Structure formats: C-alpha cells, structure tokens
Amino acid sequence: MNSDLKRSVCPYDCPDACGLLVEVVDGQAVKVMGDPDHPFTKGTLCPKMVHYERTVHSPQRLTQPLLRSGEKGTGQYKPISWDEAIQVIADRWQGIMAQYGAEAILPYSYAGTMGTVQRNCGEGFFHRLGASRLARTICSSSKGYGWASVMGNTMAPHPDEVEKSDFILLWGTNVLATNIHLVDKVREAKKRGASIWLIDTYENPTARMVDQVVLVRPGTDGALALGIMHILVREGWIDQAFMDRYVQGFEQLRKEVLPDYPPDKVGQITGLEVKLLEKMALHYGKSKAPFIVLGSGLCRYGNGAMTVRTITCLPALVGAWGKPGGGLLASISTGMAFHTEQVTRQDLLKEPTRVVNMNQLGYALTELSNPPIMGMYVYHSNPAIVAPDQTMIIKGLKRENLFTVVHERFMTDTARYADIILPATSSLEHADIYRSYGHYGLQKVAAVIPPIGEAKSNWEVFQLLAQAMGFEEDFFRQTTDDLIHQLIDPPTPWLAGVDMAKLQAGRLVELPLPEDYKTTFLTTSGKIELYNPT
C-alpha cells in the first residue's frame, strides 16, 4: 500500500477557497482534511467538503460518454466512445452553423469549479467558434456594480481588519453558513469587546452569535442606510475632515437625498421601530472603527445595485476607512493578479456576437430567434435547477430540435435532457490555480489522483472539440500547465510581490497590500464618489 499526503484546494463557490490535504492510497483519495498551514482557513472545512472523497469516488459518478437512447428527461442513455461523442458533437455543430450560423450555439457555465483555468477555458473556444456569448450575471453582478459606482477599483479591506473593529454589522449575510472562516475573526472581535449586529429579512442561524438582530422588509436595505445617514448628519456624528480630503459629493447627498429619509419615514418603509433605527445610528456613529460585512442576497432585487451603492456610502461619512478595523467588505477582487486574458482569449472573437443573459435562459431556449438557440453546451453548471423560470427552461430543454451537450460528473437534472453526456473530472483529477473572493490568497495545485474512468477536464474536452472543428491556433495545443504558466509568468506587477517558488510548490501565497491601501481610492476622481458623475 502506497500512501501519500497531497495539497489541493476546494473548488466550490465560496469566498474561502479552503486549503486541503488529501490522503491518497494507491491512486485513490481516502481522506480529505483541512490544511492547518493555510493562513486563512487554518484547517477547518465545511460539511460540503469534509468528506469530498465520497463525492470523488461515488458509485454514481459518470465514467464514460453517453448517447441519448430515450425521450429527453427520461435519463435513458447508452455508452459510446470519446471518439464517437466528439464526432457527433462536431457534426451536429457543423450542421447548425451551416443552417443558422454559429450564434445558434450557446455555452452555459458558471461556478461549478472556481479554478481559473478550468472555469474560464471554454471562453476562448466559443469565441473562436463564433457562438453566442453568455452574460454570467446569476450571482452578484449588481453587488459589484454598486460597490464600483462608489469605490471604483478600490481594494477591499483585508478580512483581518474585522478583528480590530468595535462595531460589526453583518448586513444581509448568514456567515455561519456562507463565510465560516470570517466567523472566527468576528468572534475574536467580540472577545475584545466589539458589538455584533445582524441585519436581515429573517432570523438566520447567525443570529445566535450576535448582540442585536434587525429584521427589515425585503428590498428596503437602501432606505435603512439612508435613514442611518440622515441621523448621522442630524447629530453631527460625521468625520468632516475625512470627507473634505477623501470624499466627493457629500453636500449633494446631504442636501438632495437625506432630507427625504427622516427616521419616521424610514421606519414605515423598512418596518423598523424608530427607536431601534436611532440606536443603530448611535452605535455606528459613535464607534471607533465600524465595519460592515455585506452579503449578496440583498443585491438580488430590482434595486440591488442601488442598495449596495447606498450602503457602501456609509463608511465614508464616519471616516471608517481611515481607521484600523473600519470599512466595508463586500467581496475581494484579485483578478488583476493573473493574465486572465491568456485563458479567456477575447482576441479569438473575430467580431462581437450576440449576448444572452443566463438569467433569461428559459426565454432564450423558447422564444429567441434570428437565430434560435439550436445547440447548447453546459459545463460545470446545472441550469435546470439553478437558473430562474424553471418551467420555461425545462420546456426549452425538451425541444427535440435542440442539441444539448452536458459535461458533468453526475446525472444532474440538466444532464437528463442532454443528447450527449460527457464525464467530467473532479478538482482532485486535474491541475488548476485558484484565487479567493474572501481573502487575498492564491494557490496552484496539480492533480492528486488519476481521472475516474474516462473522465476528462474541461480543457481536455475543449482541446478535442477544437481539433474536431479544425481550429489550428496553437492555443488549443497547450496543456493545462501551459495555461497556468501563462497566467502567472511573467508575473503581473501585483503578483511580482509574492514568493513565486512557494506558489509553484503548491502552497498558498498572499498578495501584498500597500500600507495606505485603505485610503487609496481607485476611482476617476481619486476620492470616494458619493456623487458619481458617470
């Protein structure tokens, strides 16, 4: 028996990108543990990952290509070879392109794997094909837009800042379920005397660890933020010196917006007692270093981006950015650390093609014309379950004239409607490089076990499809390791500050932050833009 302990990273859609230690015996993963040397996750895993080896070696894994043999949705398939599967796909796509054009083919993917290569490598292929493009907006695009409208490309605070705060607002987030490692930092702040409040539409499990729960009507969080700002200004609990130096548009906000949101009106809008609203404003205005942890659920309304924008204005009024432990954490963006364009290959798109929003997939499959969607390729996503308007999506997937290919590890709800199913690798079976949206760490990993059955990674399949479609670009002849190399070598200016040997060795490295990063505002004006002229 040959036993070995290998490093990997959790591929799931979570802020933390947890470090893993995988015990491998004779080519099989027998145990998955948290990596205690990971500076952020420190060896703790959530229940979804703690027995990942059972998922990887599940008897329900798809292990060979399948061709539909019954009606769509019945799950009736027969095994075929990879050569046959690729040839069928290429032939059907060539036929669709000849009759309708390449825009009649639609890729559909999202965050089934968060590795930079395997998640994004399909974009270069579909750009070269000339297919319709997918607007991947299902999660929190409006949250990012709301933040950027105030803060531009300003760096988010390091999560360690939370520990130094004396008043923490967990706003629209159930951190006990969705951000378990940040919980440790919140608890550390509480030990040091910080007051912890939760703002949400229902009493989620995080309520057990906080000092005060504030329940608002859905979609009214922006009004709540305006009500707090109204009181801050009324009582003079603002940092005028900070705003004079770092903030644009406070006078417009004070004169043109805040008078319309007195406490009584905000109480009517949000459902809060005025007494509680006043208490919250007092805590926020009088704290030495207030910190907001902002969730994503509140951005999924029609007013989502404006809600996030409004809440993001709050720290500016009290000068929180200038104080250790103060600020607002929405999401951490580290995309600039990589040459991501080397994988997405926008240059292979000869001319702009149609964009289909993934939230409108049901409409696209049933109503879209000029051309209609005649072929769909689904990878690391399950739209029959996760996308809005399930009835319309199922109606579209049932179309006999829709040629659907699904690349998956399991017989998902979407896979049951596929014409061809291709077996996919798990994250333990392919190489990749990961970045987080909850901390500033990066980690490169190799495959730790061989592929299960005939499973292939996303990139391996796109290489086969490129060959079958006659694509001659050298891009499609590169290995996964080649793509990883191009992402990080030569290093971007930001990546140049890390220990590259440590990164290459598969250990987590942390991107460096300038000492003054919290008061360096990467906006057009160089200031926090409460008023944004664009």
C-alpha positions in Angstrom: 0.0 0.0 0.0 1.4 3.3 -1.1 0.1 6.3 1.0 0.8 10.0 0.3 -0.5 13.3 1.5 -1.0 15.9 -1.2 -2.2 19.5 -1.2 -5.3 20.7 -3.1 -7.9 23.5 -2.9 -11.7 23.3 -2.5 -13.2 24.2 -6.0 -16.7 25.1 -4.7 -18.3 28.6 -5.0 -17.5 30.0 -1.5 -15.4 33.0 -0.5 -12.7 31.0 1.2 -11.0 28.6 -1.4 -10.0 26.4 1.5 -6.7 24.6 1.6 -7.0 20.8 1.5 -4.7 17.9 2.5 -5.7 14.8 0.6 -4.6 11.4 1.7 -4.0 9.2 -1.4 -3.6 5.5 -1.2 -2.7 3.6 -4.4 -4.2 6.3 -6.6 -7.4 6.8 -4.6 -8.4 9.7 -2.3 -9.2 8.1 1.0 -9.4 11.2 3.2 -9.8 14.9 2.8 -8.7 17.3 5.6 -8.3 21.0 6.0 -4.7 22.3 5.6 -3.6 23.7 9.0 -0.9 25.7 7.3 -3.4 27.8 5.3 -3.3 31.2 7.0 -7.0 32.0 6.5 -8.9 28.7 6.6 -6.5 27.1 9.2 -7.5 23.5 8.7 -11.3 24.0 9.1 -13.6 22.6 6.4 -17.4 23.0 5.9 -19.6 19.9 5.8 -19.7 20.0 2.0 -16.0 19.3 1.7 -15.1 17.3 4.8 -15.9 14.0 3.0 -15.1 15.1 -0.5 -13.5 11.7 -1.2 -17.0 10.2 -1.1 -18.1 12.5 -3.9 -15.0 11.9 -5.9 -15.3 8.1 -5.7 -19.1 7.9 -5.7 -20.6 4.9 -7.5 -22.9 7.5 -9.1 -20.0 9.2 -11.0 -20.3 9.3 -14.8 -17.4 7.4 -16.1 -17.9 7.3 -19.9 -19.6 9.3 -22.7 -23.3 8.6 -23.1 -25.7 9.0 -26.1 -29.4 9.5 -25.5 -31.5 6.5 -26.3 -34.9 7.5 -25.0 -37.0 10.6 -24.7 -35.5 13.7 -23.3 -35.8 13.9 -19.5 -36.1 10.1 -19.0 -32.4 9.5 -18.4 -32.1 6.7 -20.9 -28.6 6.5 -22.4 -26.2 4.1 -24.0 -22.4 4.2 -23.7 -20.3 5.4 -26.6 -16.6 6.1 -27.0 -15.0 9.5 -26.7 -14.2 9.5 -30.4 -17.8 8.9 -31.3 -19.0 11.5 -28.9 -16.7 14.2 -30.2 -17.5 13.4 -33.8 -21.3 13.5 -33.1 -20.9 16.9 -31.5 -18.7 18.3 -34.3 -21.1 17.0 -37.0 -24.2 18.4 -35.3 -22.5 21.8 -34.7 -21.3 22.0 -38.3 -24.9 21.4 -39.4 -26.3 24.0 -37.1 -23.7 26.6 -38.2 -24.3 25.9 -41.9 -28.1 26.4 -41.5 -28.3 29.0 -38.7 -24.8 30.4 -38.1 -22.6 29.9 -35.1 -24.7 32.2 -32.9 -27.3 29.4 -32.8 -24.9 27.7 -30.4 -24.9 28.8 -26.7 -22.4 27.9 -24.0 -23.7 27.7 -20.4 -21.4 27.6 -17.4 -20.9 29.3 -14.1 -19.1 28.3 -10.8 -19.2 24.5 -10.5 -15.4 24.9 -10.4 -13.7 28.0 -9.2 -10.3 27.2 -10.7 -9.1 29.9 -13.0 -8.2 27.7 -15.9 -10.9 25.0 -15.8 -13.7 27.6 -15.1 -12.7 30.0 -17.9 -11.0 28.0 -20.6 -14.2 27.4 -22.6 -14.5 31.1 -23.4 -11.6 31.0 -25.8 -13.1 28.0 -27.6 -16.5 29.6 -28.0 -15.0 32.9 -29.1 -13.2 31.1 -31.8 -16.4 29.2 -32.8 -18.3 32.5 -33.1 -21.0 31.2 -30.7 -23.4 33.4 -28.7 -21.8 34.7 -25.6 -23.2 34.2 -22.1 -23.6 37.0 -19.7 -22.7 35.3 -16.4 -24.7 37.5 -14.0 -26.7 35.0 -11.9 -24.9 35.7 -8.6 -23.8 39.2 -7.6 -23.0 41.3 -10.6 -25.2 44.1 -9.3 -23.3 43.9 -6.0 -20.1 44.5 -7.8 -21.7 47.4 -9.8 -23.0 49.0 -6.7 -19.6 48.9 -5.0 -17.8 50.1 -8.1 -20.1 53.1 -8.5 -18.8 54.5 -5.2 -15.4 52.9 -4.8 -14.3 52.2 -8.4 -11.5 49.6 -8.4 -10.5 50.3 -4.8 -9.2 47.3 -2.9 -11.5 45.7 -0.4 -10.2 45.6 3.2 -8.2 42.6 4.3 -10.5 40.2 6.3 -8.2 40.5 9.3 -9.5 44.1 9.7 -12.7 42.7 11.2 -10.8 41.6 14.4 -9.9 45.3 15.1 -13.4 46.6 14.8 -15.5 47.6 17.8 -18.9 47.5 16.0 -19.6 45.0 13.2 -22.7 45.0 11.1 -23.3 41.6 9.4 -25.6 43.0 6.7 -27.7 40.5 4.6 -25.3 37.6 5.3 -25.6 34.3 7.1 -21.9 34.0 7.9 -22.3 30.8 9.9 -23.2 29.1 6.6 -21.5 31.1 3.9 -18.4 32.5 5.4 -17.3 30.2 8.2 -13.7 31.3 8.5 -14.7 35.0 8.8 -16.8 33.9 11.8 -13.6 33.2 13.7 -12.5 36.8 13.2 -15.9 38.2 14.2 -15.8 36.1 17.3 -12.3 37.4 18.1 -13.5 41.0 17.7 -16.4 40.2 20.1 -13.9 38.8 22.7 -12.2 42.2 22.5 -15.4 44.0 23.2 -17.0 44.6 19.8 -20.7 44.7 19.5 -22.1 42.5 16.7 -25.4 43.3 14.9 -27.2 41.3 12.2 -29.4 42.9 9.6 -31.5 40.6 7.5 -35.1 39.8 6.4 -35.3 36.8 8.7 -33.6 35.4 11.8 -31.0 33.3 10.2 -28.7 30.9 12.2 -26.0 33.7 12.6 -28.5 35.4 14.9 -27.2 33.0 17.6 -23.9 34.7 17.8 -24.8 38.4 17.6 -25.9 41.1 20.2 -28.7 42.5 18.2 -30.9 41.3 15.3 -32.5 43.9 13.0 -35.2 42.5 10.7 -36.2 44.6 7.7 -38.7 44.2 4.9 -37.1 42.6 1.8 -35.6 45.2 -0.6 -35.6 48.1 1.9 -32.0 47.9 3.0 -31.1 51.0 0.9 -33.7 53.0 2.8 -32.3 51.8 6.1 -28.8 53.0 5.1 -30.2 56.4 4.1 -32.0 56.6 7.4 -28.8 55.9 9.3 -27.0 58.6 7.3 -29.8 61.1 8.0 -29.3 60.6 11.7 -25.5 60.7 11.5 -25.8 64.1 9.7 -28.5 65.4 12.0 -26.5 64.6 15.1 -23.1 65.6 13.7 -21.7 62.1 14.1 -19.6 62.5 10.9 -15.9 62.9 10.1 -15.8 66.1 8.2 -12.0 66.2 8.0 -12.0 62.8 6.3 -14.7 63.8 3.9 -13.0 67.0 3.0 -9.9 65.1 2.0 -11.3 61.8 0.6 -14.9 62.1 -0.4 -16.7 63.6 -3.4 -20.4 64.5 -3.3 -21.3 64.7 0.4 -23.0 68.0 0.0 -25.2 66.7 -2.8 -26.2 63.7 -0.6 -26.8 65.9 2.4 -29.0 68.5 0.6 -30.7 66.5 -2.2 -31.2 63.0 -0.8 -31.1 62.6 3.0 -33.9 65.1 3.8 -36.3 62.7 2.2 -35.4 59.9 4.6 -36.2 61.0 8.2 -36.5 58.2 10.8 -40.3 58.1 10.8 -40.5 57.6 7.0 -37.6 55.0 7.1 -39.4 53.2 9.8 -42.5 52.9 7.7 -40.5 51.7 4.7 -38.4 49.2 6.5 -40.8 48.0 9.2 -38.3 49.0 11.9 -39.2 50.9 15.1 -37.7 54.4 15.1 -36.1 53.7 18.5 -34.1 50.8 17.0 -33.1 52.9 14.0 -31.8 55.6 16.3 -29.9 53.1 18.4 -28.2 51.6 15.3 -27.2 55.0 14.1 -25.8 55.9 17.5 -23.7 52.7 17.6 -22.4 53.3 14.1 -21.7 57.0 14.6 -20.0 56.6 17.9 -17.9 53.5 17.3 -14.2 54.0 16.9 -14.0 51.6 13.9 -17.3 50.4 12.5 -17.1 47.5 10.0 -19.8 46.2 7.6 -19.7 42.7 6.2 -22.1 42.9 3.2 -23.8 39.8 1.9 -25.1 39.2 -1.7 -28.8 38.3 -1.2 -29.8 42.0 -0.9 -28.4 42.7 -4.4 -30.9 40.3 -6.0 -33.8 42.7 -6.2 -34.6 45.2 -8.9 -33.0 47.9 -6.8 -30.0 45.6 -5.9 -27.2 47.7 -7.3 -28.5 50.9 -5.8 -29.0 49.2 -2.4 -25.3 48.2 -2.4 -24.2 51.6 -3.6 -26.2 53.3 -0.8 -24.8 51.0 2.0 -21.3 51.4 0.6 -21.6 55.2 1.2 -21.9 54.7 5.0 -18.3 54.2 6.0 -17.3 57.4 4.2 -19.5 59.6 6.4 -17.8 58.4 9.6 -14.3 58.2 8.2 -14.2 54.4 8.8 -11.7 53.8 6.0 -9.1 55.8 7.8 -9.3 53.7 11.0 -7.8 50.2 11.7 -10.7 47.9 11.8 -13.1 50.1 9.9 -14.6 49.8 6.5 -16.9 47.6 4.4 -16.2 44.1 3.0 -18.4 43.2 0.0 -16.1 41.0 -2.0 -12.4 40.8 -2.6 -11.2 41.1 -6.2 -7.9 39.6 -7.1 -8.4 39.1 -10.9 -5.6 41.7 -11.7 -3.1 39.2 -10.2 -3.4 36.9 -13.3 -3.1 37.4 -17.1 -6.6 36.0 -17.3 -6.9 37.1 -21.0 -4.4 34.3 -21.8 -7.2 31.8 -21.0 -10.4 33.7 -22.0 -8.8 34.8 -25.3 -11.1 37.6 -26.3 -8.8 38.1 -29.3 -10.2 34.9 -30.8 -13.6 36.6 -31.2 -13.4 37.8 -34.8 -16.4 40.1 -34.4 -18.9 40.8 -31.5 -21.5 38.1 -31.2 -24.9 38.1 -29.5 -25.0 38.1 -25.7 -27.6 36.0 -23.9 -28.1 36.7 -20.2 -28.0 33.5 -18.2 -30.9 34.7 -16.1 -33.0 34.6 -19.3 -32.1 31.1 -20.4 -35.8 30.0 -20.4 -36.7 32.8 -22.8 -33.6 32.2 -24.9 -34.4 28.5 -25.4 -38.1 29.0 -26.2 -38.5 32.4 -27.7 -35.2 33.7 -29.1 -34.9 34.0 -32.9 -32.6 35.3 -35.6 -31.2 32.8 -35.0 -32.9 30.5 -32.5 -30.7 28.6 -30.0 -30.2 25.2 -31.7 -27.3 23.9 -29.7 -26.3 24.3 -26.1 -23.1 23.1 -24.3 -23.4 23.0 -20.5 -20.4 22.6 -18.3 -19.9 23.0 -14.5 -23.5 24.2 -14.1 -27.0 22.7 -13.7 -29.3 25.4 -15.2 -32.4 23.2 -14.9 -32.1 23.7 -11.1 -30.2 26.9 -10.6 -31.5 29.3 -13.3 -34.7 31.3 -12.9 -38.0 30.3 -14.6 -37.5 26.6 -14.3 -40.8 25.8 -16.2 -39.5 27.6 -19.3 -36.1 26.1 -19.1 -37.5 22.6 -19.0 -39.7 23.4 -21.9 -36.7 24.5 -23.8 -34.6 21.5 -22.9 -37.3 19.2 -24.0 -37.2 20.6 -27.6 -36.3 17.7 -29.9 -34.5 20.1 -32.3 -32.3 21.5 -29.5 -29.0 19.6 -29.5 -27.7 19.7 -25.9 -24.3 18.5 -24.6 -23.6 18.3 -20.9 -20.2 17.8 -19.4 -20.7 16.6 -15.8 -19.7 14.3 -13.0 -23.2 13.2 -12.2 -26.6 12.6 -13.8 -27.9 16.1 -12.9 -31.4 17.4 -13.7 -29.9 19.1 -16.8 -28.0 16.1 -17.9 -31.2 14.1 -18.1 -32.2 16.3 -21.1 -28.9 16.0 -22.9 -28.3 14.4 -26.2 -24.7 13.7 -25.3 -23.3 13.5 -21.8 -19.5 13.7 -21.3 -17.9 12.6 -18.0 -16.0 15.3 -16.1 -13.1 15.2 -13.7 -13.3 16.4 -10.1 -10.9 19.0 -8.8 -8.6 16.2 -7.5 -8.2 14.9 -11.0 -6.9 18.0 -12.8 -4.5 20.8 -12.3 -5.5 24.4 -11.8 -4.8 27.7 -10.0 -7.2 29.3 -7.5 -7.9 32.7 -6.2 -10.4 33.6 -3.5 -13.0 36.3 -3.2 -12.9 36.2 0.6 -9.1 36.7 1.2 -6.0 37.7 -0.8 -4.6 34.2 -1.2 -3.6 32.3 -4.3 -2.8 28.6 -4.7 -1.6 26.4 -7.6 -2.4 22.7 -7.5 -1.7 19.6 -9.5 -3.9 16.6 -10.0 -3.6 14.3 -6.9 -5.3 11.2 -8.4 -5.8 9.9 -11.9 -9.1 10.6 -13.6 -12.0 8.4 -12.6 -13.0 6.1 -15.5 -12.8 8.0 -18.8 -13.5 11.4 -17.2 -11.8 14.4 -18.8 -11.3 18.0 -17.6 -13.0 21.0 -19.2 -9.8 22.0 -21.0 -9.1 18.5 -22.4 -12.6 18.4 -23.9 -12.3 21.8 -25.5 -9.0 20.7 -27.0 -10.7 17.6 -28.5 -13.5 19.7 -29.8 -11.1 22.3 -31.3 -9.3 19.6 -33.1 -12.6 18.1 -34.5 -13.7 21.6 -35.6 -10.5 22.2 -37.4 -9.1 25.0 -35.2 -5.4 25.5 -36.0 -4.4 28.0 -33.3 -1.5 26.9 -31.1 -3.7 28.0 -28.1 -5.6 24.7 -28.3 -2.5 22.6 -28.3 -1.3 23.8 -24.9 -1.6 21.7 -21.7 -3.3 22.9 -18.5 0.1 23.5 -17.0 1.0 25.6 -20.1 -2.1 27.8 -19.4 -1.3 28.1 -15.7 2.2 29.2 -16.7 0.9 31.9 -19.0 -1.4 33.2 -16.3 1.5 33.9 -13.9 4.6 34.2 -16.0 5.8 36.9 -16.4 4.2 37.9 -13.2 1.8 40.9 -13.1 3.0 43.8 -11.1 0.8 42.7 -8.2 2.0 39.0 -8.4 5.6 40.1 -8.5 5.4 40.8 -4.8 4.8 37.2 -3.8 7.1 34.2 -3.3 6.8 32.6 -6.7 8.7 29.5 -5.7 6.2 28.9 -2.9 3.3 29.4 -5.3 4.9 26.9 -7.8 5.3 24.4 -4.9 1.6 24.4 -4.3 1.4 26.4 -1.1 -0.8 29.4 -0.5 0.7 32.8 -1.1 -0.9 36.1 -0.2 -0.9 39.1 -2.4 0.7 42.1 -0.8 -1.3 45.2 0.1 0.2 48.7 0.3 0.2 50.3 3.7 -2.1 53.0 2.6 -4.4 50.8 0.5 -7.5 51.6 2.6 -7.2 55.3 1.9 -6.1 54.9 -1.8 -9.3 55.2 -3.7 -9.1 53.9 -7.3 -11.8 56.0 -8.8 -11.9 58.6 -11.6 -11.6 61.4 -9.0 -9.3 59.6 -6.7 -12.0 60.0 -4.0 -14.9 58.0 -2.6 -17.7 59.0 -5.0 -20.9 59.5 -3.1 -21.8 61.6 -6.2 -20.7 59.7 -9.3 -20.9 61.9 -12.4 -20.9 58.8 -14.7 
